[in-house]
Amino acid sequence: TNQEFVAKVSLLKHYSNVPRKETLITFIKIFDQLNQLQLINLIKNSLHLFIDPDFAVREEFGKLLELINEHHPDIIIANLNNIMLYLINGITHILRDIKLHTGKFLLIILSNKLITIEKILMINNKFFLNLLNGILDIIGIDRNIKSTSKNSNLIDKQNLKLNNSAMS
């Protein structure tokens, strides 16, 4: 019922990692029984799990995200702005394992058949640049590249553009 659903969704914010993980597993098991409105409510109330401190919770959230992305890609598109905010939050997080896990989430989102880089740039090109900064940090590429050009930063933060000469 709807009351049971709302009660289960509230467990996604439980202080303990066990109820959060078990709730995600339950939602994965009953995924086919959830209607679109419930899925929208579920995604909106679970975005904080992008940066959950528990690895197992993030793993289960990734599985749920994959299911939603595969069967209802339009829900991901409808929430793309908030999803991008949490991705940025995760990719710039202080804990390295959360940063790395955010890379997995990013791959799930980018596998959405309705999403293109252009669509992400249309939402807000600052998101894209923050994502690029985070990805470069994760893979260990220094954003300050020695170059003959005046502006040797890979990303021009003032104009929020890629520096093509430094990039090449």
C-alpha positions as CSV (number, residue, x, y, z in Angstrom):
1,T,0.0,0.0,0.0
2,N,1.0,3.6,-0.2
3,Q,1.4,3.9,3.5
4,E,3.8,0.9,3.6
5,F,5.7,2.4,0.6
6,V,6.1,5.8,2.4
7,A,7.2,4.0,5.6
8,K,9.8,2.0,3.6
9,V,11.1,5.1,1.7
10,S,11.6,6.8,5.1
11,L,14.0,4.0,6.1
12,L,16.4,5.2,3.4
13,K,17.3,7.9,5.8
14,H,17.8,5.6,8.8
15,Y,20.9,6.3,10.9
16,S,22.0,2.7,10.6
17,N,23.4,1.2,7.3
18,V,21.6,-2.1,7.7
19,P,18.0,-0.8,7.3
20,R,19.1,1.4,4.4
21,K,20.6,-1.6,2.6
22,E,17.7,-3.9,3.4
23,T,15.2,-1.3,2.2
24,L,17.1,-1.0,-1.1
25,I,17.2,-4.8,-1.5
26,T,13.4,-4.8,-0.9
27,F,12.8,-2.2,-3.5
28,I,14.9,-4.1,-6.0
29,K,12.9,-7.3,-5.3
30,I,9.6,-5.6,-5.8
31,F,10.7,-3.3,-8.6
32,D,8.2,-4.7,-11.1
33,Q,5.3,-3.9,-8.7
34,L,6.2,-0.2,-8.3
35,N,4.3,2.3,-10.4
36,Q,5.9,5.3,-12.0
37,L,4.8,7.7,-9.3
38,Q,6.3,5.5,-6.6
39,L,9.6,5.3,-8.6
40,I,9.7,9.1,-8.9
41,N,9.2,9.4,-5.2
42,L,11.8,6.7,-4.6
43,I,14.5,8.4,-6.7
44,K,13.8,11.8,-5.1
45,N,14.1,10.3,-1.6
46,S,17.2,8.3,-2.3
47,L,19.6,10.7,-4.1
48,H,21.5,11.3,-0.8
49,L,22.7,7.6,-1.1
50,F,25.1,8.7,-3.8
51,I,27.3,9.8,-1.0
52,D,26.3,7.2,1.7
53,P,29.3,6.4,3.9
54,D,28.6,2.6,3.6
55,F,29.9,0.8,0.6
56,A,27.2,-1.9,0.6
57,V,24.4,0.7,0.6
58,R,26.0,2.5,-2.3
59,E,26.3,-0.9,-4.2
60,E,22.6,-1.6,-3.7
61,F,21.7,1.9,-4.6
62,G,23.7,1.4,-7.8
63,K,21.6,-1.7,-8.6
64,L,18.4,0.2,-8.1
65,L,19.6,3.1,-10.2
66,E,20.5,0.6,-13.0
67,L,17.0,-0.8,-12.9
68,I,15.3,2.6,-13.0
69,N,17.7,3.7,-15.8
70,E,17.0,0.6,-17.8
71,H,13.2,0.4,-17.4
72,H,12.2,4.0,-16.9
73,P,15.0,6.3,-18.4
74,D,12.6,9.2,-18.4
75,I,12.6,9.3,-14.6
76,I,16.3,9.8,-14.7
77,I,15.9,12.6,-17.2
78,A,13.2,14.3,-15.2
79,N,15.5,14.3,-12.1
80,L,18.8,14.9,-14.0
81,N,19.4,18.3,-12.4
82,N,19.2,16.9,-8.8
83,I,21.2,13.8,-9.9
84,M,23.9,16.0,-11.3
85,L,24.1,17.9,-8.0
86,Y,24.6,14.7,-6.0
87,L,27.1,13.4,-8.6
88,I,29.1,16.6,-8.2
89,N,28.8,16.3,-4.4
90,G,30.1,12.7,-4.6
91,I,32.9,13.3,-7.1
92,T,34.3,16.2,-5.0
93,H,33.8,14.3,-1.7
94,I,36.6,14.2,0.8
95,L,36.5,10.4,1.0
96,R,38.3,8.7,-2.0
97,D,36.1,5.6,-2.0
98,I,32.9,7.8,-2.3
99,K,34.6,9.6,-5.2
100,L,35.4,6.3,-6.9
101,H,31.9,5.0,-6.4
102,T,30.5,8.1,-7.9
103,G,32.4,7.2,-11.1
104,K,30.2,4.0,-11.2
105,F,27.1,6.1,-10.7
106,L,28.2,8.4,-13.5
107,L,28.6,5.5,-15.8
108,I,25.1,4.3,-15.0
109,I,23.6,7.7,-15.7
110,L,25.6,8.1,-18.9
111,S,24.3,4.7,-20.1
112,N,20.8,6.1,-20.2
113,K,19.7,6.0,-23.8
114,L,18.1,9.4,-23.5
115,I,21.1,11.3,-22.1
116,T,23.8,12.9,-24.1
117,I,26.7,15.1,-23.0
118,E,24.9,17.9,-24.9
119,K,21.8,17.4,-22.6
120,I,24.0,17.6,-19.5
121,L,25.7,20.8,-20.9
122,M,22.2,22.3,-21.6
123,I,21.2,21.7,-18.0
124,N,24.2,23.5,-16.7
125,N,27.7,23.4,-18.2
126,K,29.2,24.1,-14.7
127,F,28.0,20.6,-13.8
128,F,30.0,19.2,-16.6
129,L,33.1,21.1,-15.7
130,N,32.8,20.1,-12.1
131,L,32.4,16.5,-13.2
132,L,35.4,16.8,-15.4
133,N,37.5,18.2,-12.6
134,G,36.4,15.4,-10.3
135,I,37.2,12.7,-12.9
136,L,40.6,14.2,-13.6
137,D,41.2,14.2,-9.8
138,I,40.2,10.5,-9.5
139,I,42.4,9.4,-12.3
140,G,45.3,11.5,-11.1
141,I,45.7,14.0,-13.9
142,D,47.0,17.3,-12.8
143,R,44.8,20.1,-14.1
144,N,47.7,22.5,-14.2
145,I,49.6,21.5,-17.3
146,K,52.7,23.2,-18.3
147,S,52.1,24.8,-21.7
148,T,53.4,27.6,-23.8
149,S,50.1,29.4,-23.7
150,K,49.3,32.2,-21.2
151,N,46.5,30.2,-19.5
152,S,47.9,26.8,-18.7
153,N,45.0,25.6,-16.6
154,L,43.0,22.7,-18.2
155,I,39.8,24.4,-17.1
156,D,39.2,28.1,-17.4
157,K,37.1,28.6,-14.3
158,Q,36.3,32.2,-15.0
159,N,34.7,31.5,-18.4
160,L,33.7,27.9,-17.4
161,K,35.3,26.5,-20.6
162,L,37.9,23.9,-21.5
163,N,41.3,25.4,-22.5
164,N,41.7,23.6,-25.8
165,S,45.4,24.3,-26.1
166,A,46.2,22.9,-22.6
167,M,43.8,20.0,-23.2
168,S,45.6,18.9,-26.4
